[in-house]
Amino acid sequence: MSAEISIVTEKSKVSEVNSKERPFPMEWTRNIGIAAHIDAGKTTTSERILFYSGAVHKIGEVHEGTAVTDWMEQERERGITITAAAISCAWNASTGPWKGIDQRINIIDTPGHVDFTAEVERSMRVLDGAIAVFCAVAGVQPQSETVWRQANKYNVPRIAFVNKMDRTGAEFFRAVDEMREKLGANAHPLFIPIGAEEDFIGLIDLVQNVAYIFGSEEDELGLKPVTSEIPAEYAEQAQEYRDKLLEAVSDFDDVIAEKYLGGEEISIQELQIGIRKATVSMDFVGAIPGSAFKNKGVQRLLDCVVNYLPGPLDVPPMVGQDSDGEKVTATVTDHGKLAGLAFKLWSDPFVGKLVFYRVYTGKLPKGMPLYNPRTRRSERVSRLVLMRSMDRDEIDVAYSGDIVALVGVKEVITGDTLCDSDFDICLEPPSFPEPVIAMSIEPNTKADQEKMGTALQRLVAEDPTLRVSTDEDTGQTILAGMGELHLDIIRDRMKREFKVEATCGKPQIAYRETILAPSDGEGKFVRQSGGKGQYGHVVIKMEPNEKGKGIEVVNEIVGGAIPKEFIKPATDGLMEGCNNGVVAGYPVVDLKMRIVDGSFHDVDSSEMAFKMAGIFAFKEAMKNAQPILLEPIMTVEITTPEDYQGDLMGDINRRRGQIQGIENKNAAAIVTAHVPLESLFGYVTDIRSLSKGRASASITPSHFEQVPSSILATIVESSTKAPART
């Protein structure tokens, strides 16, 4: 990703794209996310950022249930982040081009648990940069890889904060090496630690060649680390890693490359500008060690956010489409027409629906009508607020690059573009993974039934990975989501927020169906009833599609065998057929259908007849195409003392799992395996029993695989009794 780099040192040098009324020019704004594997310390890092920036005056702690960004009751009880929280603060860097200038930092603290991956996905879509937090003991973990891929998907430059340097087994350089090996990142330390574990006392700044020492008794909160010369015993190591940093940055900056090769001195500011260019290019990741919980290194992390992560002007402008499908660019300026993306919805108990909105171009004054290209309607914004988790600062105008919450807009869903009525643009929404697990839910009383409909409607609007359907055979309401914890939280929210008492059935697996061989299918729908009849006739060829490509329908009719007006209904019928496969009635994935022939009747043919003919053609073709059932396979990473390794691996084998690798780290074994979701219910509880509570596991979706014939009959039989079709 290439970008024009803005380096601003004086207030008078802000560009003309900024409105004169805005409090923070875009050059002084950073929209960043904090993302990582569960329990790497994201929320603790967010809390320290709020404290050191002066946004709060008391440090909140996750384990005490006082974290500002974990404001939901369920988050405080469980000690995990469930919903991405948006917060704003200001930071005056201690060094660099922006020294002496307050920068506005809009931060989104995202969940680490894979069940809430949608929160990370939609946050990455609207961010300019990110802090990837890693645990110095565990290094790169499965969900670390997931959030890294999400950041790559949306071209989000990032820096790495290697947290928990105070923990036993912490190794900063090993964590950086794992970033290179497992993530393919061009990672280089910007700071190196002084000591580790209980002896972690400070950082060495490789850019400025100074050391920061923490831990004086008078400064428990780490507000004023002592700046000193690099300790003699670290001088050689610091020089080694500084040379590596200079060599890496010289690939991105001609001035540094020329001076580095010529043996000339490179100034601090030149190096900072070079690191910024390298970071924004997406091909370089700077790493900073620290311990958020012990108040060490977070101020230096904030300096790096300001100096190295991009602002709204440093990343390529967002590109959308007009109503004709042509590309339209949302040029970043306060003076253009308004366009932005609604990336998150939240039901607030005090103000109603909050719509989190990223402004890409133009400015949005309070009271302005916003046009929604999806609904083709305009709605008025009654209030604009800057969020500080659950606290709000009312504002009158939102400018380009701002992330704000809108109050008053109603007919909006996640991913909607909201813009000026005369600006023909539709921005690409974030994409979300398919649900992998479902359960039935039944209200306990008739009063609960009425409230449950309202509750589910609001929860589905907020959460794009939550699906609600009605089972046609049993009449049950089916909830589908990303995992057991996800559905458990939804059930808990229904009870607490909406006062709905409901009983849940056993979770069901969201199986899929596909085909292995090509086949032909013919569908004919003929009805004669004395008057005008019905006639539709479709012939298709079906073949397997590439994995992950989904469903494709191609029109290959020539010579008018089927008139143009009946091609769309025939296609709709084929797509509708894909909702229920022929093996066990589950949705079909990854196949290609070509409409090759058919016939019509001058009088009797209708759209409905061709839609039915399409459904019949699909059913016939799929029966002849070697249909198979697919089940979701999960990647399970178990961290266990070596004493329990054999028992846990035996348990994996009993669950139809396949061991993918074993790694030994700090007297612990890390076992990676692929295991069918069907055999993982209650797994975390089971491994705690097997290991006397000393093993832990993380489970992330991996892929779909064919169900073995030995258990196919059982699944087909159970699906006819309690299907989970999502």
N, C-alpha and C positions, 0 to 999 in steps of 0.2 A: 504494500500500500504506500503510494507516494503522497506527500502532502507538503504544502508550502508552510514553512515554519515561521511562526511569529515570535520574535524575541523582543519583549518590551521592557525598557528600563526606566522610562519617564512617563509620567501621567500625560504629558502633552503629546506623546507619540502614539496614542491609541488611534486605531484606524477610523475612517469616516463611515464605516458600516454601522458603527455604534450610534444610537440615539443619544443626544446630549443629556436627556433626562435620566438615563438609566444609572443606578447607583454603582454598579460594577461593570466596566467594559468587558466584552467577551474575552479579551486577552487576559483578563484577571479572573476568569471563571474556569473551574474544573468540575466536570460531571463524572464522578467515578463510582465504581462498585467495589464491594469487598466480597470476594468469593473464595470458597475453599471446601475441602472435605469436612465432614461433620467433626466437631470437637478440635479443630485446628486453632481456634481462638479468634474467629472473625468478630463476634459480638464484643468480646473483651477489647479487641483492638479499636472497634468503633467507639466504645465508651471512653477509652483513653484519648482518642482524637477529639471527642466532644469536650472532655475536661481540659486538655492542654490548649484548645482553641478558645476557651472561655464560654462555650455554648452552654455548659452546665457547671455548677460550682461544687458538685460532689460526685465522686466516681461511683457509678453503678456497677454492681457485680452480678454476673449470671447466676452463680451458685447461691446468692442471697435473694434472687428474684427481684433485683432492683435495677436491672439494665434498662436504660431509656428505650433502646430499640426493640427490646423484647417486652412489648406492652400488653400482649394478649395474656389472659389468665392461663391458657394452656401452655404458653411459652415459659411463663415464670414457674409453673409447677414442674414442668419436665426438663427445664434447663436447655431447651433447644429453640432455634429460630424456625418459625413456621411460615411467616409472611415477610416479604421484603419490606423494610422500613426506610422511608426517605427522610433524610435529615440535612440541614444546611448549617454551615459554620464558616468562620473566616480564619485565615492563617497568614501571618507575616513571617516570611522565610528569614532565617538567620544568615543566609548566604545566597549568592546567585543573582541573576539579572533582576529579580523581583524583590530583592532585599529592601525593606522599608515600605512595601506596598501591601496592604491587606488584600488577600485573594479570597474570593468566595469559593468554597468547596461544597458542592452538592453530593452527598454520599448516599448510596443505597446499600444497606447491609442485607445480604441475601442468605437464605437457608443453606445448610450444608447437606441435609438429609435428602437422599435421592427421590423420596416420595414427593418432595416439593420442588422438583427441578424446574417446573414451569416458572416459578418466581425468578430463578436465575436466567432462564431463557428470555423472558420479556424485559428483564432489567438490562441484560447485555445489548438488547436491540436498541436501546436509547442512550447508552453511555458512550462517552468519548474515550475513557480509559478505565483501568481496573487495577486494584491491588489483589494479587493472588497470595493468599496466606498459606504457608506450609508449616507443619509441625517439625521442629528440628530433630525430634526423636524418630517419628514415623516416616518422614520424608514425603515422597509422592505416593498418595493413596488412590484407590479407585475413583472416588468422586472428585479428586483433584484432576484426574484425567478428563472426567466428564465436563467440568466447568472450563477446563483449558480448551477443549474442543468447541464449547459454546462461544468462548471469546474469539477463537479463530474464525468461527462461522460468521460472526458479525464484525470481523476486522477491528477488534478492540485492543489497542496497545496496552501493555501492562508492566508493572514492576512486581517483584516478589518480596514478601516479608516473611523471613524464616523465623517463626515465633517459637516460644517455649525454650529459649536457649538456657534457661535456668534449670530445666528438667534433667534428671539422670538419664544418660544415654544421648544427650543432645550433640549432634555433629553437623555444624553449618556446611562445611565443604562437601560432605557426603550428600546432603540435601540438594546442593547446587548441581553436583554430578548426576543425581537422579533426575533433576529437571532436564538435563541434557539428554540422558539416555532414554527415559520413559516418555518425555513430552516433546523431544526434538527441539528444545528451546536453546537458543544461543545465549545461555545465562552466564553472567559474570558478576562477581561481587563488586558493589560500589563501596561497601564498608566490610571490614573483617572483624570478628569478635576478639575481645581481650578476655581470655579464659572461656570456660564453658561449665555447664551444670551449676553447682553451688559457687564456683569461682568466676562466674560470668560477671564482670564488673564494668565493661565498657566496650566502645567501638573505636575502630581506626578508620578515619575518613580517607579513602584512597584518592579522592579528587583534591582535597585541600591539604593532605599530608599532616593531619592533626589527629589527636586522640580525644575522646570524650569519656570521662570516668564518672560512673554513677555510684550511688550507695552511701553517701555521707549520712550520718545519723540525723543531721539537721534537715536533710532534704529527702525524706522518705518517699515523697511523691514524685521525685525525679524531675522537679521543675527547673533546677539549675545545675545540670551536669558540669563538671569541671573540665575546661578545655586545656590540654597540655600537649607537650611534644610526644611523639610516638615512643613508647618504652623501648629501650635498647634491645631487649630480647625479641621484640617483634619487628625491628627495623628491616631485617632481611626479607621476612615473609611479606611485609607491606610493600616493599619495593618490587618483589616478584609479581604480586597480584596487580600492582599499579601498571607495570609493564604490559601484562596480559590485557588489562583494561584499555590501555592506549592503543595496543595493536588491534584489538577488536573494534574500537571506535573509529580508527583510521579508515576502515572500510566504508564508512558512511560520511566522512567529512574530508574534503580535499585539503583544507588548510592543515588539519591535524596530520593527515597522511604525509604531506610534504615535509612538515617539521619533524615528524617522528622518524622518517627515513633519513633526514639530514642531520639527526642528532640535536636539533634545536630545542630550546625550552618551550613547553606548551603552557600557556597561562591557564589559570583556574577557570576563567570565564569561557575561553575557547573550548576547554574540555567539557564544561557543562553544556554548552551549545551543541557540541558533538554528540554527547550522550542523549540529549533531547532529540536530535535528528534520528539517531539510531533507534531510540525507543519508539518514536512515532512511525518509523518505517515498518514496524511489526517484526523485524528480524533481529532484535536485540532485547534482552530482559535483564535489567539490573536487579541485584539481590541485596537485601539489607537484613542483617541479623538483629534479633531483639527479644524482649520478653514483655509483652503487653501487661501481663498480670503483675509483674514486678516493676512496672513503670520504667522500662529501659528501652530506648531506641525509637519511641513513637514520634518524638519531635523531629528526628532525622528523617523518618518515613514521610512526615508531612512536608518537610523541605523537598524531598524527592518528588512528591506528588505535584508540588507547585513548579519545580524546576524542570521535570522530565516528562510528565504526562501531558497530553495535548489538551488544549482548550477547544471550544467549538469551531474556531477558525483554522485550526491546525489539521483537521481531518477532512477528507473529501466531502463535498456537500451531498446531501441525501438525494437519491434519484427515485422518482416515482413514474407513474404512467398517467396519461390523460385518458379521456373517455374513448379515444380511438386506438388505445394501446401503444401510443408513441411515448418515447421517453421524455420526461420533464424533470428539470433540475430545480431543487429548492435551494437556491443560492442563499448563503448565510448572511443576512443583513436585517437590520431593524426597519429599513425603509421600504422593503418590498411587501408583496401581498402575504398574508398569514397562511402558514401551513404547519401542522404538527401531528403528532401521533398519540392517541389514547392507549397507554400500554398497561394500565392496571385499573381495576374498579374495586372500590371498598365501601361497604355499608357502615357508615358512622352512626353511632347511637344518638348523636346530638344534631348533626346537620343533614343526615340522610346519605344519599349516594355521593361519594367522592370519586372523581375521575382523575387519575394521575396522567399528566400531559406533558410531553416534551415539545417545546416550541423549536422548530427548525429554521423558520424564516418569518420575518415580519414581527409585529408586536400585537399583544392581545390586551386591550383595556377591559376593565370590569364592565359588564352590561352589554358587551358586543355579541351579536348573533354569530354563531358558528355553523357552517354548512357541513353536512355529513354526506359524502358522495354515495355511501352504501344505501342510506335510507332516502336520499334526495330531499332531505328536510333540513331546516335551520332551527337551532335552539339557542336560547340566550343564556349567557354565563352570568349568574346573579352575584357570585363571589369568587375571588381568587385568593388562594392561600399558599404560603410557603410552609412546608411541613418540617416539624422537628419531632419525628415519631408521632406521638398523639397530640403534641402541642402545635398550635397554628399561629402564624403571623399573617394577618390580613394585608394584602397589597392591592394597589389600584391597577397596575399594569404589569404584564409578563412580557419579557423581551426575548429575542432570538437566543437560543442556547439555554434558556431557563427550564427547569423541571418544577412544575407547580401542580396543585390540585384544583380542579374546577368543581364548583358547586352550582347546581341548577340544571345541568344537562341530563336528560333522562334516557333517550333512545340511543344509547351508546354501548358497544361491546368492545372487549379487548381487541386491539389492532385496528380500530377505526381511524381513518384520517379525518381531522377537523380543520377546516380551512375557510378562507374567504369564499363567498358564493361565486365570485367571478374568477377564481383561480382553479382551473381544471387540472387537478392532480389527485392521485391516489397513491399513498406511500405503502411500501411492502410491509405487511404485518409480521410479527414474530410467528414462527412455527412451533408447534407443540407435539410432544410424543403421544402415541396412542395409549389408552389405558391398558393395564395388564391384569387387573383383578376386579371382580364385581361381587356384590352381595345384594340380597333382597332386603327391603326395609318396609315395615308395616306399622302404621300409627296404632297406638293402643286404644284410642277412643275416636269417636266421630269428630269431636272438637279438634283433636290432634290432626286428623286427616285434612281439615281445612287449612290449619296453620302450616302443615308439612308442605303443601303445594307452594305456598308463598316462600317458605324457608328455602326449599330446593331451587326455586326460580332465582332467588337472590344469590345463593351460593354458587350456582352454575354460572351466573353472570360474572362473578368475581374470579372463578377458577376455571380456566379453559381445559384443564385435564380431568375435570369432573364431568361425567356424562350421566344423564338420567334417562331411562327408557321404561316402557311398560311391556312386560312379557305377555305376548298375545295368548298363550295357552293358559297361564295361571292368573293373569290379571295383576301380578305382583309388580311393585315399583322396584327397578333394578338400579343400583348405584354402581358406577364403574370408575376406578381411579388408578393411582400409580402404585399402591401398596397397602398393606394392612394398616400401617400407621396413618396414612393419608385418610383412609375411610374411617378410622377410629376418631381422628380429629374432626372430621365432618359431622359424625354422629354426636360428638361432644358439643360442637358449636350449635347444632340444632337444639340440643337440650338447654344450653345456657343462654344463647342469644335469642332464640325464637320460642323457647318454652315448649318444645315439641317432645313428647315422650313416645319413643318408637322402639320396636323390637327388630333386631337385625338377624338375617339368616347367615348360615355359614358362607364365608367368601367363596366365590366361584372363579375359575380361571377364564380369562378372555382368550379362548383358542381362536385360531384362524384356519382357513382352508386354502389350498392352492392345487395346481395340476402339475403333472410330470410329463405329459405327452400332448402333441397337437391332436385336434379332432375337428369334426364338422358337426353343425347343428342346424336343424330346420324347425321353425316355429310357424304354425298356421293357426289363426284365430278366425273361425267362420261361425256366424250365427244367422239363422234365417227364422223370422218370426211373423211371416205374413206381410208386414210392412217393410220399411227400410231395414236392411240387414247390417251385419258387421263383417268386414273382410280385411285381414292383414296377413302378410306372408313375408317372412324374413329368413334368409339363409346366411349363416356365419361360418367363419373359420376361426378356431380358438387355438392359442398356443401359449406356452409358458413365457412369462416376461422376466427380465433381469430382476434379481433380488433387490427389493427396495424401490422398484420403479412404479409399483402400484398397478392400477387398472388403466388400460388404454383401449379406446374404441376408435377404429379407423373406418371411414366411409370409402369403399372401393366400388361403389355402384357406377356403372357406365351405361349409357343408352336409355336411361330413364326407367329401368325396371322397377325402381321405387321412386316416386316423385320426391323432390327436395323437401316439401313440407312434411313428409312422413319420416325423414331420416332422423330428426331430433326425437320424436316420440319412440322410434325404434331403439335409438341409443339410450334414452331414459329407461326403457324396459330392460335392456342389457345391464345397465348400472344398478337398477333395482334388484335384478336377479342376484347380483353380487352380494347383496345384504345377507342372503341366506344360502349357504352352500348345500351340496347334496350329501355330504358325509354325515354331518350332525347339525346342520342348520346354522353354522357360524359364518361370519363375514369372510369373503374371499379376497385374497391379495395376490398381486404379482401375476397378472395374466393379460394377454393382448387378444382383442377380438376384432375381426375384420368383417364388415358387412359386405358380402360379395354378390348377393342375388336376392330376388324376391319377386313378388307380383302384387298387383293392386286391382281394385274394381272401381270403375268410373263413378258408381253411385254409392256402393256400400262401404268403401274404405273410409276410415276415420283415424284420428290420432290415438284414440283409446284402443282401437283394434291393433294398430301397429305396436303400441306399447306392450300389449299382451303377447303379441307374436314375438317380440324381443325377449320377454321373460321365458316363453316356451323354448325358444331357440337356445337361450343360455342353459336352461336345465338339461336339454338333450345333449348339447355339446360337452358340458362338464361331466356328465355321467360317463361319457366315452373317452375322457381325457386323463384317465388314471388319477382321480382326485385323491388327495391325502389331507390328513389333519395335522396342523402345526401347533406346537405348544411353546409358550415363552420360556426361554432359558435365561437364567440369571448368572452373573459373575459373582461368586462368593469369595471374599478374601478373609481368611481367619488368621488372627494373630494369637498365638498360644505359647505358653512355656513348652519346651521340648518334651517334657514328661508326658504331656497329653496328646502329642502330635499323632501317634498311632491310633488312639481311640477315635480322634476326630476325623482322621482320614478314612477309617473303617465306617464311620457314620455317613460320611459323604458317599461312599460306594453303595451303602444300603439305600440311599436316596436317589439312585440312578445318576449320580454325579460323576464327572470326569475330572481328575486332577490335572491342572494345567502347568503347575510349577510350584516348587518349594524353595524358599529363600530363608537363610538364617541371618538374623540381625540382633545383636545385643542379647544373646542367650535366649532369644525367642524365635520360633519358627513362624514364617508367614506362608500359609498354604493358599494358593489360588485355584479355584475349581469352577467348572460350569455345571450348574445343577438346575433341573426343571423346577419351575415355580410351584408346580403341583405338590412337590414333596417338601416345600420349605415353610409351610404354615407352622408357626410356633418355633421356628428353628433357633432363634436367638436364645430363647428360654432353654431349649434342649442342650445347646453347647455349654451354657453356664452350668447345667447339672453335670455334664460329662467332665468339665474341667474345674469343678468346685469354685466356679465364679471367676476363674483367672483368664479365660479366653474371651475374645470379642470378635465380632464378625461385622462386615459391611456387605450389603447386597445391592447390586445395581443391575438393571436390565441389560442384556447382551444381544440376543438375537432369537429368532424362531427356528425350531427344528422339527422334523417329522416325528410324530408320536409313534413309538414302537407298537407293532401289531399285537404284542402280548397284552397291552393295556387299552388298546383302541376300543374294544367291545365294551369295556367298563365305562369309558368316557361317553361313548355314543348312547349307552343305556341311561346314564345319569343325566345327559343333556336333554333327553326327551322328558325327564321328570322335572328338572329344575334348571332350564337353560340360562346361561349368562351371556346373552347376545348383545354386544355393544357396538 
